Amino acid sequence: MENKNKAIQVLVSSTTAFTICFAIWMMFAVLGIPIKKTLGLNETEFGLLAAMPVLSGSLVRVPLGIWCDRFGGRIVFFALMLATVIPIYMIGRATEFWQFLVLGLFVGLAGGSFSVGTPYVARWFPKERRGLAMGIFGAGNSGSALTKFVAPAIITAFGWQMLPTVYACAMLVTALAFWVFTYSDPSHLVSGSVTFAQQLKVLKDRRVWRYCQYYSVVFGGYVGLALWMTKYYVAEYGFDLKLAALLAACFSLPGGVLRAVGGWISDRYGAHKVTWAVMWVCWVCFFLLSYPPTDMVVKTVKGDMVLHLAVAPWMFTALLFIVGTAMAVGKASVFKFIADDFSDNIGAVSGVVGLAGGLGGFILPIMFGALVDLTGVRSSAFMLLYGTVCVSLVWMHFSFRPAAAAPAASGARRAAAA
């Protein structure tokens, strides 16, 4: 009973800490808009600014996951949060574009918390409940929505320079509370005789790279859109910052909170079926979201008839909500794969897979901005995502086809022999 209570306390504390970390990791989704106006940035530069924290948060995931296996999630998580406090604060004092980029790299360390918290939480629960536990922890992705609720109000009331100060204080308080309310278990550590190189041997397993590919879609796509959607609403529909952030939260919130539901569904129906369904839902939604506003002249017997085709704001928001829900489920199902297949090396594998997803989240906002600068079509962001999901569906189909066919073939041979 005592161990069960500790597990619940670790889960709650870790999820809360991850929520704050993710909110800060996504801060440029809102903070970047007034900075863009102040510095006169173009779309590509805005994408680079928003993506810089994602880059560093992705690159540190592999070493952080391995350190979690070696030294324990509690101490690594605590040290990681403390390391970001001063860089967060200094953002409010920056004046040049390069300064924001450099500080963004240090702030991005907060995004590495996922690769620490996932194995830390998972090891406190039995295998049959790990999908749900990791899904609940992963619901900290809703920190993206938290930023969209809190940041516009702070910026409007006190100016954009106040937001980093508030976030730095929040990170410090969260780190101290996490240390007080969590525990360490020496039995969760990887043996000291296991070397760094031995831990990385798992990368030779093709399943790891397959899961990287899935996660680059469901998590990389989520991060990219979470960073881009507030600005998209402002530019495409002319909404003010508060309304744009609120509508963007309709994507970010389910994309985070419902990850726990995705964990439960994955435990019940299996990671493969759930991930396959998620890809198809995203494929349909991105196809519809890709269509740019179009004026069409139709020749009729009575003369020309002009049609205007566009995705209305309410339909756009509804489709984003569906995509956010699907991605939440997909993020949980991918890590269910990992927990089932690599239970003895969750930290290293989750770090690599998290790196792939994070790099997707880094590259996408930059590509979104570049595509807008090159084509002038804002919905080109969704065209890009549609293409990536097409590739993912094909790859997933052929990856699992032999595995699915093997049992059937074996049964047919036994029947023929009889």
C-alpha positions as CSV (number, residue, x, y, z in Angstrom):
1,M,0.0,0.0,0.0
2,E,2.8,2.4,0.9
3,N,4.5,1.8,-2.5
4,K,1.2,2.4,-4.3
5,N,0.7,5.7,-2.5
6,K,4.3,6.7,-3.5
7,A,3.6,5.8,-7.1
8,I,0.5,8.0,-7.2
9,Q,2.3,10.8,-5.5
10,V,5.2,10.5,-8.0
11,L,2.7,10.5,-10.9
12,V,0.8,13.6,-9.7
13,S,4.0,15.6,-8.9
14,S,5.7,14.6,-12.2
15,T,2.7,15.4,-14.3
16,T,2.3,18.8,-12.6
17,A,6.0,19.5,-13.2
18,F,5.9,18.4,-16.8
19,T,2.9,20.6,-17.4
20,I,4.8,23.7,-16.2
21,C,7.9,22.6,-18.2
22,F,5.8,22.2,-21.4
23,A,4.1,25.6,-20.9
24,I,7.4,27.3,-20.7
25,W,8.8,25.2,-23.6
26,M,5.9,26.5,-25.8
27,M,6.1,30.1,-24.5
28,F,7.3,31.6,-27.9
29,A,4.0,30.4,-29.5
30,V,2.5,33.5,-27.9
31,L,5.5,35.5,-26.7
32,G,7.0,35.3,-30.2
33,I,4.1,37.4,-31.7
34,P,4.9,40.7,-30.0
35,I,8.6,40.0,-30.3
36,K,8.1,39.5,-34.1
37,K,6.3,42.9,-34.3
38,T,9.0,44.6,-32.2
39,L,12.0,43.2,-34.2
40,G,10.2,43.2,-37.6
41,L,10.8,39.5,-38.3
42,N,9.6,37.7,-41.4
43,E,7.7,34.4,-41.3
44,T,10.8,32.2,-41.5
45,E,12.5,34.1,-38.7
46,F,9.4,33.8,-36.5
47,G,9.4,30.1,-37.2
48,L,13.1,29.9,-36.2
49,L,12.4,31.8,-33.0
50,A,9.5,29.6,-32.0
51,A,11.4,26.5,-32.8
52,M,14.8,27.2,-31.0
53,P,13.6,25.8,-27.6
54,V,12.3,22.7,-29.3
55,L,15.7,22.1,-30.9
56,S,17.7,22.0,-27.6
57,G,14.8,20.2,-25.8
58,S,15.0,17.5,-28.4
59,L,18.8,17.1,-28.5
60,V,19.1,16.6,-24.8
61,R,16.4,13.9,-24.6
62,V,18.8,11.0,-25.3
63,P,21.4,11.8,-22.7
64,L,18.6,12.7,-20.2
65,G,16.8,9.4,-20.7
66,I,20.1,7.5,-20.2
67,W,21.0,9.6,-17.1
68,C,17.5,8.8,-15.7
69,D,18.3,5.1,-16.0
70,R,21.6,5.6,-14.4
71,F,21.1,8.2,-11.7
72,G,17.3,8.2,-11.1
73,G,14.5,10.4,-12.5
74,R,14.0,12.5,-9.3
75,I,17.4,14.1,-9.2
76,V,17.7,14.5,-13.0
77,F,14.3,16.1,-13.2
78,F,15.0,18.5,-10.3
79,A,18.3,19.6,-11.7
80,L,16.9,20.1,-15.2
81,M,14.2,22.5,-13.9
82,L,16.6,24.5,-11.8
83,A,19.0,24.9,-14.8
84,T,16.3,26.8,-16.8
85,V,15.2,29.4,-14.2
86,I,17.9,32.1,-15.0
87,P,17.6,31.7,-18.9
88,I,13.8,32.1,-18.7
89,Y,14.2,35.3,-16.6
90,M,16.8,36.8,-19.0
91,I,14.4,36.6,-22.0
92,G,12.6,39.6,-20.6
93,R,15.9,41.5,-20.8
94,A,16.9,40.5,-24.3
95,T,16.8,43.1,-27.1
96,E,18.4,41.5,-30.1
97,F,17.2,38.6,-32.3
98,W,20.4,36.5,-31.6
99,Q,19.9,37.0,-27.9
100,F,16.4,35.5,-28.1
101,L,17.7,32.6,-30.1
102,V,20.5,31.8,-27.6
103,L,18.3,32.1,-24.6
104,G,15.7,30.0,-26.3
105,L,18.2,27.2,-26.6
106,F,18.7,27.2,-22.8
107,V,15.0,27.5,-22.1
108,G,14.5,24.5,-24.4
109,L,16.1,22.3,-21.8
110,A,12.7,22.2,-20.1
111,G,11.4,20.2,-23.0
112,G,13.8,17.4,-22.2
113,S,11.8,16.7,-19.0
114,F,9.6,14.3,-21.0
115,S,12.4,11.8,-21.4
116,V,13.1,12.0,-17.7
117,G,9.6,11.8,-16.4
118,T,8.4,9.0,-18.7
119,P,10.8,6.3,-17.4
120,Y,10.7,7.7,-13.9
121,V,6.9,7.4,-13.7
122,A,6.7,4.1,-15.7
123,R,8.9,2.2,-13.3
124,W,6.6,2.9,-10.4
125,F,3.7,0.9,-12.1
126,P,3.2,-2.7,-13.2
127,K,3.4,-3.4,-16.9
128,E,-0.4,-3.7,-17.4
129,R,-0.9,-0.2,-16.1
130,R,2.1,1.6,-17.6
131,G,0.2,2.8,-20.7
132,L,-2.3,4.6,-18.5
133,A,0.4,6.0,-16.2
134,M,2.5,7.3,-19.0
135,G,-0.6,8.7,-20.7
136,I,-1.5,10.6,-17.5
137,F,2.0,11.9,-17.3
138,G,2.0,12.8,-21.0
139,A,-1.1,14.9,-20.4
140,G,1.3,17.5,-19.2
141,N,1.5,18.4,-22.9
142,S,-1.6,20.5,-22.0
143,G,0.9,23.0,-20.7
144,S,0.8,24.3,-24.3
145,A,-2.8,25.2,-23.8
146,L,-1.9,26.7,-20.3
147,T,0.4,29.1,-22.1
148,K,-2.3,30.1,-24.5
149,F,-4.7,30.9,-21.6
150,V,-2.2,32.7,-19.3
151,A,0.4,34.4,-21.6
152,P,-2.0,36.7,-23.5
153,A,-3.5,38.0,-20.3
154,I,-0.1,38.8,-18.8
155,I,1.2,40.3,-22.0
156,T,-1.9,42.5,-22.4
157,A,-1.9,43.7,-18.8
158,F,1.9,44.1,-18.1
159,G,3.7,43.9,-21.5
160,W,5.6,41.0,-23.0
161,Q,8.7,41.5,-20.8
162,M,6.7,40.4,-17.7
163,L,5.9,36.9,-19.0
164,P,9.5,35.5,-18.7
165,T,9.7,36.8,-15.1
166,V,6.4,35.1,-14.1
167,Y,7.5,31.9,-15.8
168,A,10.9,31.9,-14.1
169,C,9.2,32.2,-10.7
170,A,6.8,29.4,-11.6
171,M,9.6,27.1,-12.7
172,L,11.5,27.7,-9.4
173,V,8.5,27.0,-7.2
174,T,7.6,23.9,-9.3
175,A,11.1,22.5,-8.9
176,L,11.2,22.9,-5.2
177,A,7.7,21.3,-4.8
178,F,8.7,18.4,-7.0
179,W,11.7,17.6,-4.8
180,V,9.5,17.7,-1.7
181,F,6.7,15.5,-2.9
182,T,8.6,12.8,-4.9
183,Y,10.7,9.7,-4.0
184,S,13.6,7.7,-5.3
185,D,13.8,3.9,-5.6
186,P,17.3,2.4,-6.1
187,S,15.8,-0.8,-7.6
188,H,14.7,1.4,-10.6
189,L,18.3,2.2,-11.6
190,V,20.2,0.4,-14.4
191,S,23.1,-1.6,-13.0
192,G,26.3,0.4,-12.8
193,S,28.1,-2.2,-14.7
194,V,26.0,-1.3,-17.8
195,T,28.0,1.1,-20.0
196,F,26.7,4.0,-22.0
197,A,27.6,2.1,-25.2
198,Q,25.7,-1.0,-24.0
199,Q,22.6,1.1,-23.4
200,L,22.8,2.5,-26.9
201,K,23.0,-0.9,-28.5
202,V,19.2,-0.9,-28.5
203,L,19.4,1.6,-31.4
204,K,20.3,-1.3,-33.7
205,D,16.8,-2.6,-33.3
206,R,14.7,-1.5,-36.3
207,R,11.6,-1.2,-34.1
208,V,13.2,1.9,-32.4
209,W,13.4,3.7,-35.7
210,R,9.9,2.7,-36.6
211,Y,8.6,4.3,-33.4
212,C,10.7,7.4,-34.1
213,Q,8.9,7.8,-37.4
214,Y,5.5,7.5,-35.8
215,Y,6.3,9.9,-33.0
216,S,7.7,12.5,-35.4
217,V,4.2,12.7,-36.8
218,V,2.0,12.6,-33.7
219,F,4.3,14.6,-31.4
220,G,6.4,16.6,-33.9
221,G,3.2,17.6,-35.7
222,Y,1.6,18.5,-32.4
223,V,4.5,20.8,-31.3
224,G,4.8,22.4,-34.7
225,L,1.1,23.2,-34.8
226,A,1.0,24.3,-31.2
227,L,3.7,26.9,-31.9
228,W,2.1,28.0,-35.2
229,M,-1.7,28.1,-34.7
230,T,-2.0,31.3,-32.6
231,K,-0.1,33.2,-35.3
232,Y,-2.1,31.4,-38.0
233,Y,-5.4,32.6,-36.5
234,V,-4.1,36.2,-36.3
235,A,-2.8,36.3,-39.9
236,E,-5.5,34.2,-41.6
237,Y,-8.6,35.3,-39.9
238,G,-7.6,38.7,-38.4
239,F,-8.3,37.8,-34.8
240,D,-6.7,39.6,-31.9
241,L,-4.1,37.8,-29.7
242,K,-6.4,36.7,-26.9
243,L,-9.1,35.2,-29.2
244,A,-6.4,33.6,-31.4
245,A,-4.7,32.0,-28.4
246,L,-8.1,30.8,-27.0
247,L,-9.0,29.1,-30.3
248,A,-5.5,27.6,-30.7
249,A,-6.0,26.1,-27.3
250,C,-8.9,24.0,-28.8
251,F,-6.1,22.1,-30.4
252,S,-3.5,22.2,-27.7
253,L,-5.7,21.3,-24.8
254,P,-7.1,18.0,-26.1
255,G,-3.7,17.2,-27.6
256,G,-2.4,17.2,-24.0
257,V,-5.2,16.2,-21.6
258,L,-6.5,13.3,-23.7
259,R,-3.2,11.6,-23.8
260,A,-4.2,9.8,-20.6
261,V,-7.3,8.4,-22.5
262,G,-4.9,7.3,-25.3
263,G,-2.9,5.4,-22.7
264,W,-6.0,3.6,-21.5
265,I,-7.2,2.8,-25.1
266,S,-3.7,1.5,-25.9
267,D,-3.7,-0.8,-22.9
268,R,-7.1,-2.1,-24.0
269,Y,-6.8,-2.5,-27.8
270,G,-3.1,-2.6,-28.4
271,A,-0.6,0.0,-29.6
272,H,-0.7,-1.0,-33.3
273,K,-4.5,-0.7,-33.9
274,V,-4.7,2.6,-32.0
275,T,-1.7,4.1,-33.9
276,W,-3.1,3.0,-37.3
277,A,-6.5,4.6,-36.6
278,V,-4.8,7.8,-35.4
279,M,-2.9,8.1,-38.7
280,W,-6.0,7.8,-40.8
281,V,-7.9,10.4,-38.8
282,C,-5.0,12.9,-39.2
283,W,-4.9,12.0,-43.0
284,V,-8.5,13.0,-43.5
285,C,-8.3,16.2,-41.4
286,F,-5.1,17.5,-43.0
287,F,-6.6,16.9,-46.4
288,L,-9.5,19.2,-45.6
289,L,-7.3,21.8,-43.8
290,S,-4.9,22.0,-46.8
291,Y,-7.5,23.6,-49.1
292,P,-6.6,27.3,-49.5
293,P,-9.2,30.0,-49.9
294,T,-10.2,29.9,-53.5
295,D,-12.4,32.0,-55.9
296,M,-13.8,30.0,-58.7
297,V,-15.7,31.1,-61.8
298,V,-18.2,28.6,-63.1
299,K,-19.7,29.0,-66.6
300,T,-23.5,28.5,-66.4
301,V,-26.3,28.9,-69.0
302,K,-27.2,32.2,-67.2
303,G,-23.6,33.5,-67.2
304,D,-20.6,33.4,-64.9
305,M,-21.2,32.2,-61.3
306,V,-18.5,33.1,-58.8
307,L,-17.9,30.7,-56.0
308,H,-15.7,31.4,-52.9
309,L,-14.4,28.3,-51.2
310,A,-12.7,28.6,-47.8
311,V,-12.5,26.8,-44.5
312,A,-14.6,28.8,-42.1
313,P,-13.1,29.6,-38.6
314,W,-15.6,27.3,-36.8
315,M,-14.8,24.4,-39.2
316,F,-11.1,25.1,-39.0
317,T,-11.3,25.0,-35.2
318,A,-13.4,21.8,-35.2
319,L,-10.9,20.0,-37.5
320,L,-8.0,21.1,-35.3
321,F,-9.8,19.8,-32.2
322,I,-10.1,16.4,-33.9
323,V,-6.5,16.4,-34.9
324,G,-5.4,17.4,-31.4
325,T,-7.5,14.5,-30.0
326,A,-6.0,12.0,-32.4
327,M,-2.5,13.1,-31.8
328,A,-3.0,12.9,-28.0
329,V,-4.1,9.2,-28.4
330,G,-1.2,8.6,-30.9
331,K,1.4,10.0,-28.5
332,A,0.3,7.6,-25.8
333,S,0.1,4.6,-28.2
334,V,3.6,5.0,-29.4
335,F,5.0,5.0,-25.9
336,K,2.9,1.9,-25.2
337,F,4.9,0.2,-27.9
338,I,8.1,1.3,-26.1
339,A,6.9,0.2,-22.6
340,D,5.9,-3.3,-24.0
341,D,9.0,-3.9,-26.1
342,F,11.8,-2.2,-24.1
343,S,10.7,-2.4,-20.5
344,D,14.4,-2.8,-19.3
345,N,15.7,0.2,-21.3
346,I,12.8,2.6,-21.3
347,G,15.0,5.6,-20.6
348,A,17.3,5.2,-23.6
349,V,14.6,4.3,-26.1
350,S,12.2,7.0,-24.9
351,G,15.1,9.5,-25.2
352,V,15.7,8.5,-28.9
353,V,12.1,8.4,-29.8
354,G,11.5,11.7,-28.0
355,L,14.4,13.2,-29.9
356,A,12.8,12.2,-33.2
357,G,9.5,13.8,-32.2
358,G,11.2,16.9,-30.9
359,L,13.3,17.4,-34.1
360,G,10.0,17.2,-36.0
361,G,8.6,19.9,-33.8
362,F,11.7,22.0,-34.4
363,I,11.8,21.6,-38.2
364,L,8.1,22.1,-38.9
365,P,7.6,25.7,-37.7
366,I,10.6,26.8,-39.8
367,M,9.3,25.0,-42.8
368,F,5.8,26.5,-42.2
369,G,7.3,29.9,-42.3
370,A,9.5,29.2,-45.3
371,L,6.5,27.8,-47.2
372,V,4.4,30.9,-46.5
373,D,7.3,33.2,-47.6
374,L,7.8,31.2,-50.8
375,T,4.2,30.5,-51.8
376,G,2.1,33.0,-50.0
377,V,-0.3,30.3,-49.1
378,R,-0.8,29.9,-45.3
379,S,-2.5,26.5,-45.6
380,S,0.7,25.1,-47.1
381,A,1.6,24.1,-43.5
382,F,-1.2,21.5,-43.6
383,M,-0.2,20.4,-47.1
384,L,3.2,19.5,-45.7
385,L,1.6,17.6,-42.8
386,Y,-0.7,15.8,-45.1
387,G,2.3,14.6,-47.1
388,T,4.1,13.3,-43.9
389,V,1.0,11.4,-42.8
390,C,0.8,9.8,-46.3
391,V,4.3,8.5,-45.9
392,S,3.7,7.3,-42.4
393,L,0.6,5.3,-43.4
394,V,2.5,3.6,-46.2
395,W,5.5,2.8,-44.0
396,M,3.3,1.5,-41.2
397,H,1.4,-0.7,-43.6
398,F,4.5,-2.5,-44.9
399,S,6.2,-2.6,-41.5
400,F,3.5,-4.6,-39.9
401,R,2.3,-6.6,-42.9
402,P,4.8,-9.5,-42.5
403,A,4.2,-9.7,-38.8
404,A,0.5,-9.9,-39.3
405,A,0.8,-12.5,-42.1
406,A,3.1,-14.8,-40.3
407,P,0.5,-16.3,-37.8
408,A,-2.0,-16.8,-40.6
409,A,0.5,-18.6,-42.8
410,S,1.6,-20.8,-39.9
411,G,-2.1,-21.7,-39.2
412,A,-2.6,-22.5,-42.9
413,R,0.4,-24.8,-42.9
414,R,-0.8,-26.7,-39.8
415,A,-4.3,-27.1,-41.4
416,A,-2.8,-28.5,-44.6
417,A,-0.6,-31.0,-42.6
418,A,-3.7,-32.2,-40.7
